[in-house]
Amino acid sequence: MRVSPVGFAATSLEEALQVARRSAEVTHDHPEGIRGAQAVAAVIYLARQGASKPEILVEVEERFGYDLSACLDDIRPRYGFDVTCKGSVPEAIIAFLEADDVEEAIRNAISLGGDADTLACMAGGMAEAFHGGVPTELAEGALARLDPELRRVVEAFRAHHSLA
C-alpha cells in the first residue's frame, strides 16, 4: 500500500524492483510481501513508461507469477478481508486493469470489500500512473484533508517527479 511512490520515482524497472524490495523489508520482510511490493512498483513504473494494460498484465503474470485471469465480478462473491500480499495485490491489479480512469480503479478496489483502503491505494496509484495523474477534483479533495506538513511533502514529491 505504501510502495506507490517507488514506482513514480524510479528511473528504471530494475531500480523500482530494488527499492520496492528495500521498502518492503522494513514492514513486510517475507518473500510474498516483497513480491507484492515489487509487483505494485513495477505496474506503476511500466504504466508511467506508456506500457499498455495487456503488456502490464503479461509482465506481472510472468515476472511475479500472479494469476490475473479472474474478473472483479467473479472475485467479489468470494473475497474477504485478506491482509496478505498474495490475497490483495492481484485483486488490486485487476481492479486497475478493469478501470477506464482513476476514480473507477479506486471504486473497483473498494467494491471488493475487505482491506479496501489498501486495495484502493494500490489500484489508485496504478491508475494514476497509467492515466497521467489524478483528476483535479479528487486530488484537491485528498490534499485538503492532509495536515500542512504532510501536504507539503506530497506536493514537493509530486513537483520533483513532475506529477503536479
Secondary structure in CASP SS format (residue, H / E / C, confidence):
PFRMAT SS
TARGET T0000
AUTHOR 0000-0000-0000
METHOD secondary structure of the structure
MODEL  1
M C 1.00
R C 1.00
V C 1.00
S H 1.00
P H 1.00
V H 1.00
G H 1.00
F H 1.00
A H 1.00
A C 1.00
T C 1.00
S C 1.00
L H 1.00
E H 1.00
E H 1.00
A H 1.00
L H 1.00
Q H 1.00
V H 1.00
A H 1.00
R H 1.00
R H 1.00
S H 1.00
A H 1.00
E H 1.00
V H 1.00
T H 1.00
H C 1.00
D C 1.00
H C 1.00
P H 1.00
E H 1.00
G H 1.00
I H 1.00
R H 1.00
G H 1.00
A H 1.00
Q H 1.00
A H 1.00
V H 1.00
A H 1.00
A H 1.00
V H 1.00
I H 1.00
Y H 1.00
L H 1.00
A H 1.00
R H 1.00
Q C 1.00
G C 1.00
A C 1.00
S C 1.00
K H 1.00
P H 1.00
E H 1.00
I H 1.00
L H 1.00
V H 1.00
E H 1.00
V H 1.00
E H 1.00
E H 1.00
R H 1.00
F H 1.00
G C 1.00
Y C 1.00
D C 1.00
L C 1.00
S C 1.00
A C 1.00
C C 1.00
L H 1.00
D H 1.00
D H 1.00
I H 1.00
R H 1.00
P H 1.00
R H 1.00
Y C 1.00
G C 1.00
F C 1.00
D C 1.00
V C 1.00
T C 1.00
C C 1.00
K C 1.00
G C 1.00
S C 1.00
V H 1.00
P H 1.00
E H 1.00
A H 1.00
I H 1.00
I H 1.00
A H 1.00
F H 1.00
L H 1.00
E C 1.00
A C 1.00
D C 1.00
D C 1.00
V H 1.00
E H 1.00
E H 1.00
A H 1.00
I H 1.00
R H 1.00
N H 1.00
A H 1.00
I H 1.00
S H 1.00
L C 1.00
G C 1.00
G C 1.00
D C 1.00
A H 1.00
D H 1.00
T H 1.00
L H 1.00
A H 1.00
C H 1.00
M H 1.00
A H 1.00
G H 1.00
G H 1.00
M H 1.00
A H 1.00
E H 1.00
A H 1.00
F H 1.00
H H 1.00
G C 1.00
G C 1.00
V C 1.00
P C 1.00
T H 1.00
E H 1.00
L H 1.00
A H 1.00
E H 1.00
G H 1.00
A H 1.00
L H 1.00
A H 1.00
R C 1.00
L C 1.00
D C 1.00
P H 1.00
E H 1.00
L H 1.00
R H 1.00
R H 1.00
V H 1.00
V H 1.00
E H 1.00
A H 1.00
F H 1.00
R H 1.00
A H 1.00
H H 1.00
H C 1.00
S C 1.00
L C 1.00
A C 1.00
END
